[in-house]
Amino acid sequence: MIHDSCNKTYDRFLGALSKVLTKAEAHCTAKKIAPEAMLTFRLFPDMFPLIRQVQLTCDFAARAAARLAGEEPKSFPDTETSFAELQTRIQAARGYVASFTADRYQGAETRAITLKMRGQDMTMSGSDYLNLYSLPQFYFHMATAYNILRHNGVELGKPDYMGA
């Protein structure tokens, strides 16, 4: 159960994010927009730019897979500055998530997962961690990346977001 909820979901939507970024890069080329303008755009001054939204989308997927498998998550440095580098990050996250096979999630539903949040430990079951923390965070950052691109004129629709 956790394997499908985690791996299949993250893989599908990271694949959709990759395709959305491909469309964004083509949009920049067609409209003669400097890619950096799109990559550094943020919807509001106190929000993260597109690059960081993509990084966080990848991070929430990768960290969830590792924690649910009972492992310490691998760290991905935040060094991307181009569409190509973001695509590489997405592929690395997808590969990392895929490396956790179904048998690695034995007991994940009830496994205690502890995170440091605002300097304090927060502990929850694996099921609550996935459904009430990781997936909502993942979708928030993915939707924000999508909305940044839509706001900037990239022709996207719900099927693009859904990975249809």
Secondary structure by P-SEA (a helix, b strand, c coil): ccccccaaaaaaaaaaaaaaaaaaaaaaaaacccaaaaaacccccccccaaaaaaaaaaaaaaaaaaaacccbbbbbcccccaaaaaaaaaaaaaaaacccccccccccccbbbbbcccbbbbbcaaaaacccaaaaaaaaaaaaaaaaaaacccccccccccc
